[in-house]
Amino acid sequence: MGTVKLRAEYRKTDESRTAPFRSTWHIRSWAAGLIVGVAVFILSPVASVSAQQAKLDISGGYSFLNGGDLWTGYGLGWVAAGEWGASRWLSLVVEASRYQSRQDVGFIDVEHTVGNLVTGPRLWFKRPRVSPFAHVLAGVTQVGIVADTNSPVESAGADTALSAMLQIGGGIELPLSNVLDLRIGIDYHRVLVDHLSDQSRFWTGLVYRIGGL
């Protein structure tokens, strides 16, 4: 009888923690897809005009995300992107990133994962030694939560949510060779759901340049 009572109490506590997540974090996926589609539609005429001058950059590296109210401190992750240059001062970016953090909350272990997919324009100020850039990207973010505990009984729960987001930021690019650059950036993430706090990140990585302007 004692075991049954403890299990029932834990389930009640677990539902109270996850119910707001299910009811308020949900956003229809078509709305997030619409943001991405609009960004591509707006930029496609600019890209077609400069097709003969275009270049392609492929980049990847490490990123550190401030979890806001999801977790304390920064979670480590990766970032990968493809960038199509329409001119010396304008390019179209498609970027994916993923972050993970695991923390103890009392007697519960909570693992958070955040995956982002964004696209949009990036503006450049090309210089021989250091090239600053700025961008406004739009897309989706998916947050996953897995919680488990061994006390007083072994229990686990998981949930995910998809939301639209804006990514505003910039950085610098430093040339390393004829085809390789170092890129460093800082971004602000505006998650388009009222109950989710905004996030910030620092990232750095290498860029492999195919062609050039």
Secondary structure, DSSP 8 states (H G I E B T S, - for coil): -HHHHHHHHHHHHHHHHHHHHHHHS---HHHHHHHHHHHHHHHHHHHHHTGGG-EEEEEEEEEEEE-TTSSSSEEEEEEEEEEEESSSSEEEEEEEEEEEEEEEETTEEEEEEEEEEEEEEEEE---SS-EEEEEEEEEEEEEEEEEEE-SSS-EEEEEEEEEEEEEEEEEEEEE-SSSEEEEEEEEEEEESSTTS--EEEEEEEEEEEES--
